């Protein structure tokens, strides 16, 4: 298991379109992917789960990956979160 704190730069946080992009990216990995924000955890492969966190712009989220391709998944998802600006 590996994890990394990432700052959300998207104007809308992780809502609607940015969350959809993240879920699509996370779903491409074999490992488990969890987002942790404000003491709540959600499966990053679930749109409802990601939206339920209510992540806003400037928020710091903890990305946790666990499994076969965890290191690659963590790197790519952290980069994706930091680069989504919509």
MMTF fields as JSON, N, C-alpha, C and O atoms, coordinates in Angstrom:
{
  "mmtfVersion": "1.0.0",
  "mmtfProducer": "UNKNOWN",
  "numBonds": 343,
  "numAtoms": 344,
  "numGroups": 86,
  "numChains": 1,
  "numModels": 1,
  "chainsPerModel": [1],
  "groupsPerChain": [86],
  "chainIdList": ["A"],
  "bondAtomList": [4, 2, 8, 6, 12, 10, 16, 14, 20, 18, 24, 22, 28, 26, 32, 30, 36, 34, 40, 38, 44, 42, 48, 46, 52, 50, 56, 54, 60, 58, 64, 62, 68, 66, 72, 70, 76, 74, 80, 78, 84, 82, 88, 86, 92, 90, 96, 94, 100, 98, 104, 102, 108, 106, 112, 110, 116, 114, 120, 118, 124, 122, 128, 126, 132, 130, 136, 134, 140, 138, 144, 142, 148, 146, 152, 150, 156, 154, 160, 158, 164, 162, 168, 166, 172, 170, 176, 174, 180, 178, 184, 182, 188, 186, 192, 190, 196, 194, 200, 198, 204, 202, 208, 206, 212, 210, 216, 214, 220, 218, 224, 222, 228, 226, 232, 230, 236, 234, 240, 238, 244, 242, 248, 246, 252, 250, 256, 254, 260, 258, 264, 262, 268, 266, 272, 270, 276, 274, 280, 278, 284, 282, 288, 286, 292, 290, 296, 294, 300, 298, 304, 302, 308, 306, 312, 310, 316, 314, 320, 318, 324, 322, 328, 326, 332, 330, 336, 334, 340, 338],
  "bondOrderList": [1, 1, 1, 1, 1, 1, 1, 1, 1, 1, 1, 1, 1, 1, 1, 1, 1, 1, 1, 1, 1, 1, 1, 1, 1, 1, 1, 1, 1, 1, 1, 1, 1, 1, 1, 1, 1, 1, 1, 1, 1, 1, 1, 1, 1, 1, 1, 1, 1, 1, 1, 1, 1, 1, 1, 1, 1, 1, 1, 1, 1, 1, 1, 1, 1, 1, 1, 1, 1, 1, 1, 1, 1, 1, 1, 1, 1, 1, 1, 1, 1, 1, 1, 1, 1],
  "groupList": [{"groupName": "UNK", "atomNameList": ["N", "CA", "C", "O"], "elementList": ["N", "C", "C", "O"], "formalChargeList": [0, 0, 0, 0], "bondAtomList": [1, 0, 2, 1, 3, 2], "bondOrderList": [1, 1, 2], "singleLetterCode": "X", "chemCompType": "L-PEPTIDE LINKING"}],
  "groupTypeList": [0, 0, 0, 0, 0, 0, 0, 0, 0, 0, 0, 0, 0, 0, 0, 0, 0, 0, 0, 0, 0, 0, 0, 0, 0, 0, 0, 0, 0, 0, 0, 0, 0, 0, 0, 0, 0, 0, 0, 0, 0, 0, 0, 0, 0, 0, 0, 0, 0, 0, 0, 0, 0, 0, 0, 0, 0, 0, 0, 0, 0, 0, 0, 0, 0, 0, 0, 0, 0, 0, 0, 0, 0, 0, 0, 0, 0, 0, 0, 0, 0, 0, 0, 0, 0, 0],
  "groupIdList": [1, 2, 3, 4, 5, 6, 7, 8, 9, 10, 11, 12, 13, 14, 15, 16, 17, 18, 19, 20, 21, 22, 23, 24, 25, 26, 27, 28, 29, 30, 31, 32, 33, 34, 35, 36, 37, 38, 39, 40, 41, 42, 43, 44, 45, 46, 47, 48, 49, 50, 51, 52, 53, 54, 55, 56, 57, 58, 59, 60, 61, 62, 63, 64, 65, 66, 67, 68, 69, 70, 71, 72, 73, 74, 75, 76, 77, 78, 79, 80, 81, 82, 83, 84, 85, 86],
  "secStructList": [7, 3, 3, 3, 3, 3, 3, 7, 7, 7, 6, 6, 7, 1, 7, 6, 2, 2, 2, 2, 2, 2, 2, 2, 2, 2, 2, 6, 1, 1, 1, 3, 3, 3, 3, 3, 3, 6, 6, 3, 3, 3, 3, 6, 6, 7, 2, 2, 2, 2, 2, 2, 6, 7, 7, 7, 6, 6, 7, 3, 3, 3, 3, 3, 3, 3, 1, 6, 6, 2, 2, 2, 2, 2, 2, 2, 2, 2, 2, 2, 2, 2, 2, 7, 7, 7],
  "xCoordList": [0.839, 0.0, 0.89, 1.849, 0.546, 1.242, 0.205, -0.934, 0.614, -0.315, 0.417, 1.63, -0.354, 0.226, -0.846, -1.995, -0.453, -1.345, -1.265, -0.176, -2.432, -2.496, -3.468, -4.521, -3.111, -3.978, -4.827, -4.313, -6.128, -7.081, -7.068, -7.328, -6.767, -6.704, -7.915, -8.078, -8.752, -9.939, -10.838, -11.053, -11.362, -12.249, -13.469, -13.955, -13.965, -15.159, -14.823, -15.719, -13.553, -13.157, -13.292, -13.076, -13.642, -13.875, -15.377, -15.967, -15.982, -17.412, -17.669, -16.922, -18.702, -19.16, -18.034, -17.51, -17.67, -16.704, -15.334, -14.813, -14.721, -13.418, -13.492, -12.576, -14.575, -14.73, -14.862, -14.311, -15.587, -15.755, -14.418, -14.121, -13.606, -12.277, -11.414, -10.708, -11.477, -10.699, -11.148, -10.315, -12.453, -12.99, -12.582, -12.21, -12.649, -12.234, -10.765, -10.395, -9.938, -8.499, -8.259, -7.503, -8.896, -8.707, -9.181, -8.583, -10.255, -10.817, -9.901, -10.099, -8.909, -7.971, -6.876, -6.049, -6.869, -5.849, -6.44, -7.628, -5.611, -6.053, -6.144, -6.954, -5.316, -5.256, -6.491, -7.246, -6.668, -7.72, -7.246, -6.08, -8.149, -7.815, -8.83, -10.036, -8.325, -9.196, -8.791, -7.606, -9.802, -9.563, -10.003, -11.052, -9.219, -9.561, -9.572, -8.613, -10.691, -10.838, -11.724, -12.804, -11.266, -12.041, -12.486, -13.597, -11.626, -11.94, -12.847, -13.187, -13.252, -14.106, -13.292, -12.392, -13.617, -12.945, -13.967, -15.133, -13.495, -14.36, -13.54, -12.358, -14.179, -13.569, -13.448, -14.457, -12.242, -12.016, -12.501, -12.461, -12.957, -13.511, -15.033, -15.692, -15.583, -17.022, -17.33, -16.897, -18.077, -18.418, -19.219, -18.959, -20.177, -20.988, -20.092, -20.261, -19.151, -18.233, -17.398, -17.267, -16.827, -15.981, -16.81, -16.381, -17.992, -18.852, -19.292, -19.447, -19.493, -19.969, -18.951, -19.312, -17.684, -16.664, -16.791, -16.384, -17.351, -17.516, -16.194, -16.049, -15.239, -13.912, -13.986, -14.503, -13.468, -13.511, -12.133, -11.124, -12.113, -10.852, -9.898, -10.305, -8.639, -7.621, -7.538, -6.665, -8.438, -8.45, -7.3, -6.87, -6.819, -5.782, -6.446, -7.105, -6.269, -6.838, -5.708, -4.644, -5.951, -4.977, -5.389, -6.481, -4.525, -4.775, -4.057, -2.852, -4.8, -4.247, -4.451, -5.571, -3.365, -3.469, -2.905, -1.948, -3.52, -3.107, -3.333, -4.469, -2.248, -2.405, -1.298, -0.244, -1.568, -0.585, 0.15, 1.378, -0.58, 0.05, -0.065, -0.26, 0.06, -0.184, 0.731, 0.272, 2.006, 2.945, 2.628, 2.565, 2.431, 2.084, 0.747, 0.609, -0.223, -1.539, -1.429, -2.028, -0.674, -0.528, 0.091, -0.393, 1.149, 1.813, 0.869, 0.767, 0.181, -0.687, -1.925, -2.35, -2.497, -3.685, -3.336, -4.104, -2.205, -1.779, -1.566, -1.989, -0.917, -0.697, -2.027, -2.208, -2.944, -4.251, -5.005, -5.562, -5.032, -5.738, -5.139, -5.863, -3.818, -3.141, -3.279, -3.097, -3.599, -3.68, -5.099, -5.281, -6.111, -7.508, -7.818, -7.798, -8.103, -8.322, -9.731, -10.032, -10.596, -11.954, -12.798, -13.965],
  "yCoordList": [-1.176, 0.0, 1.248, 1.346, 2.196, 3.471, 4.595, 4.397, 5.767, 6.893, 8.213, 8.306, 9.241, 10.547, 11.616, 11.438, 12.728, 13.883, 14.7, 15.002, 15.053, 15.795, 16.962, 16.814, 18.123, 19.299, 19.386, 19.292, 19.567, 19.67, 21.105, 22.043, 21.279, 22.616, 22.95, 24.097, 21.975, 22.199, 23.254, 23.25, 24.159, 25.23, 24.686, 25.313, 23.53, 22.952, 21.851, 21.145, 21.699, 20.61, 19.293, 19.246, 18.234, 16.948, 16.741, 15.885, 17.544, 17.48, 17.245, 17.74, 16.506, 16.233, 15.826, 14.717, 16.695, 16.327, 15.937, 14.896, 16.711, 16.285, 14.925, 14.111, 14.691, 13.406, 12.269, 11.188, 12.511, 11.496, 11.143, 9.969, 12.164, 11.918, 11.093, 10.18, 11.419, 10.688, 9.233, 8.329, 9.007, 7.646, 6.808, 5.644, 7.394, 6.672, 6.279, 5.15, 7.207, 6.944, 5.842, 4.903, 5.96, 4.988, 3.591, 2.586, 3.541, 2.254, 1.481, 0.284, 2.145, 1.477, 0.695, 0.049, 0.752, 0.044, -1.164, -1.184, -2.166, -3.38, -3.204, -3.856, -2.324, -2.157, -1.422, -0.804, -1.509, -0.744, 0.698, 0.952, 1.643, 3.061, 3.733, 3.671, 4.373, 5.039, 6.503, 6.838, 7.373, 8.787, 9.054, 8.571, 9.813, 10.165, 11.694, 12.369, 12.22, 13.666, 13.953, 13.38, 14.826, 15.224, 14.031, 14.022, 13.037, 11.871, 10.853, 9.844, 11.102, 10.158, 9.497, 10.109, 8.241, 7.503, 7.087, 6.837, 7.021, 6.579, 5.831, 6.111, 4.886, 4.145, 5.089, 5.612, 5.314, 6.243, 5.685, 6.385, 4.44, 3.857, 4.011, 3.522, 4.686, 4.903, 6.398, 7.173, 6.798, 8.209, 8.715, 9.807, 7.936, 8.322, 8.493, 9.436, 7.583, 7.657, 8.919, 9.599, 9.238, 10.429, 11.686, 12.585, 11.751, 12.924, 13.087, 14.21, 11.971, 12.023, 12.665, 13.102, 12.723, 13.335, 14.856, 15.479, 15.455, 16.91, 17.667, 18.681, 17.185, 17.807, 19.137, 19.196, 20.197, 21.53, 21.951, 21.301, 23.052, 23.576, 23.914, 24.479, 23.563, 23.844, 22.813, 22.893, 21.846, 20.809, 19.834, 19.587, 19.294, 18.274, 16.92, 16.698, 16.014, 14.671, 13.657, 13.854, 12.585, 11.506, 10.412, 9.853, 10.112, 9.049, 7.803, 7.831, 6.723, 5.477, 4.375, 4.137, 3.709, 2.599, 1.346, 1.405, 0.211, -1.038, -2.185, -2.483, -2.826, -3.953, -4.023, -3.402, -4.793, -5.157, -3.975, -3.989, -2.958, -1.829, -0.53, 0.549, -0.656, 0.467, 1.671, 2.81, 1.446, 2.569, 3.368, 4.597, 2.674, 3.341, 4.076, 5.213, 3.423, 4.039, 5.312, 6.331, 5.258, 6.43, 7.596, 8.725, 7.328, 8.391, 9.017, 10.24, 8.181, 8.684, 9.397, 10.411, 8.883, 9.522, 10.841, 11.8, 10.9, 12.153, 13.215, 14.36, 12.838, 13.767, 14.202, 15.375, 13.275, 13.597, 14.591, 15.561, 14.371, 15.276, 16.672, 17.667, 16.741, 18.033, 18.751, 19.966, 18.012, 18.643, 18.929, 19.649, 18.385, 18.68, 20.104, 20.401, 20.977, 22.389, 22.871, 24.047, 21.997, 22.396, 22.761, 23.118],
  "zCoordList": [0.0, 0.0, 0.0, 0.765, -0.877, -0.936, -0.951, -1.373, -0.487, -0.488, -0.692, -0.505, -1.083, -1.34, -1.152, -1.557, -0.533, -0.399, -1.684, -2.171, -2.229, -3.477, -3.306, -2.685, -3.857, -3.782, -5.049, -6.164, -4.862, -5.975, -6.499, -5.746, -7.783, -8.365, -9.235, -9.651, -9.509, -10.339, -9.706, -8.494, -10.536, -10.065, -9.33, -8.388, -9.75, -9.13, -8.127, -7.663, -7.791, -6.903, -7.653, -8.864, -6.956, -7.62, -7.757, -7.097, -8.628, -8.854, -10.341, -11.184, -10.661, -12.021, -12.984, -12.884, -13.892, -14.933, -14.378, -14.779, -13.482, -12.946, -12.239, -12.354, -11.515, -10.819, -11.828, -11.623, -12.914, -13.955, -14.582, -14.806, -14.868, -15.435, -14.485, -14.912, -13.198, -12.197, -12.083, -12.023, -12.055, -11.943, -13.154, -13.005, -14.348, -15.556, -15.464, -15.789, -15.023, -14.886, -13.838, -14.087, -12.684, -11.6, -12.011, -11.626, -12.792, -13.211, -14.143, -14.354, -14.699, -15.594, -14.882, -15.526, -13.567, -12.786, -12.077, -11.754, -11.836, -11.166, -9.653, -8.995, -9.108, -7.653, -7.115, -7.866, -5.805, -5.131, -5.028, -4.728, -5.277, -5.195, -4.276, -4.512, -3.229, -2.255, -2.141, -2.149, -2.035, -1.756, -0.332, 0.095, 0.404, 1.781, 1.892, 1.519, 2.418, 2.561, 3.773, 3.912, 4.626, 5.812, 6.66, 7.189, 6.785, 7.603, 6.946, 7.562, 5.686, 4.959, 3.86, 3.286, 3.573, 2.505, 1.457, 1.762, 0.203, -0.886, -1.923, -2.122, -2.574, -3.665, -4.856, -5.328, -5.346, -6.456, -7.79, -8.803, -7.803, -9.027, -9.056, -9.973, -8.054, -7.946, -8.026, -7.173, -9.051, -9.213, -8.02, -7.515, -7.574, -6.415, -5.185, -4.412, -5.014, -3.878, -3.9, -2.883, -5.064, -5.19, -4.948, -4.225, -5.549, -5.373, -3.918, -3.436, -3.221, -1.831, -0.882, 0.211, -1.295, -0.446, -0.395, 0.586, -1.444, -1.475, -1.495, -0.813, -2.264, -2.325, -3.079, -4.195, -2.466, -3.062, -3.578, -3.301, -4.335, -4.866, -3.718, -2.703, -3.894, -2.894, -1.788, -0.924, -1.807, -0.773, -0.982, -2.109, 0.111, 0.074, 0.29, 1.306, -0.672, -0.549, -0.489, -1.076, 0.219, 0.324, -0.66, -0.55, -1.611, -2.58, -2.067, -1.817, -1.914, -1.385, -2.422, -2.873, -2.793, -3.735, -3.076, -2.304, -3.398, -2.788, -3.763, -4.131, -4.175, -5.081, -6.113, -5.975, -7.145, -8.161, -8.803, -8.888, -9.253, -9.956, -9.149, -9.709, -7.823, -6.916, -7.133, -7.044, -7.414, -7.561, -8.827, -8.791, -9.929, -11.182, -11.048, -11.499, -10.431, -10.241, -9.414, -9.757, -8.339, -7.472, -8.236, -8.149, -8.978, -9.745, -10.763, -10.853, -11.525, -12.586, -12.036, -12.59, -10.965, -10.395, -9.711, -9.795, -9.047, -8.417, -9.491, -9.331, -10.574, -11.683, -12.286, -12.615, -12.43, -13.014, -12.14, -12.655, -10.843, -9.924, -9.979, -9.992, -10.011, -10.039, -11.378, -11.446, -12.448, -13.76, -14.23, -15.211, -13.556, -13.92, -13.471, -12.277, -14.423, -14.083, -14.4, -14.199, -14.888, -15.279, -14.092, -14.251]
}
